[in-house]
Amino acid sequence: MQFHFVTKANEHLFQLELDQFFRARHAVYAEELGWVPRSPDGLEIDQFDTASAAYLIMMDGNEFVAGSRLIPTHLPHMLSEVFPASCDLLPMPRNPRVMEWTRGFIVPHRRDKSSVRILAQACAAVMEYCLHHGYTQVGGIQDQKWVPLWTKMGWSIHKHGSPIDIDGSPWLPIYFDVSEQAMLAARKLGRIEGAVFSTLPDQQAA
């Protein structure tokens, strides 16, 4: 598996991978889940896909496997704009050192008994990126079904709100402390030895 974090600083090097990412996102969020309208160009791009976004792209050779998006919470993001009332337990994070982590998915044909390993690898990659750039927390509106996975990895979980129903499933605003321990635990579950990135791009535009 190859891991890439793509930002405005290096997107010119990953045009093909970004196209695969947005097309796969459309297949999941527009066609499979029906959460957003179908787009004529087959790309799922929303108001949060700005110059400030960073994208985790996981490739198996030339095949796109999984991806997700990070946005600094002091800027407009999904939790602040779409689910503003969801943080009924703790205040909504609005801090340039706290990242929202959403739009995560695995392509359908790679969802099998190895899915947990792929998810753990994504978690390790996100933690590595956040540690590198000095972010203190990462999270956002998350599917409650993944709480056991984060608990298994020993992640520090902060629930900012009660579960809300999204398409018949409970979701809630959760943030995780960024730490080396959290990264190492995710690497262990994902069967990763050492860093997944040889280099990382500059931080997102403000």
C-alpha positions, 0 to 999 in steps of 0.5 A: 500500500502507498500512502499520500497526503495531498495539499495545495502545495503538492497537488500538481504531483497527484492530479491522477490520484486526486481524480480517482479520489473524487470519483470514488467519493462520488461512487460512495457518497452520491451513488451508494449512500445517496447523501449528496446529489449525483454530479454530471462529471462524476466527481464528489466535490463540496464546499469544504474542498478548498485550498485548506484541505488535505487529502489522505490517498491510499493506493495499491499500485495504480488502484485507489483503495481508500481516502479521507479529508482533513480541514483545520477547525478554525475554518468552515468545516462539516461539523460547524456548517452542517451539524452546528447543534451536535456538540451538546456535551463539549464546545465545538473545536474552533482551533487551527491546531485541531483538524476535522477528519471526514469523508473517509471511505474504502472502495466497495470491492476492498471492504472485506475481512481486511477492512479493519487493517486498512482503517487502522493504516489510515488512522496511522497515516493521519496520526503521522501527518498530524504529529508532523505538523503539530496538530493536537487533536483530530476528529469530527462527525463520526460513525459510532460503530467505529468506537470499538476500533478506536478503543481497541487502539487505546485512543483518547476519545473525547465525545463532544455530543450525543449521537444523532441519526444519519441515514438510520445510524448513530453518528456523533462528534468525536475528537482524538488526542494526537500522540505518538502512542496513538500512532504506534497503536494504529501501526500495530493494528494495521501491521505497519512497520515504521513511517508510511511517508518518506516526505510530507507536504507543507501545511494547508493554506490558511 
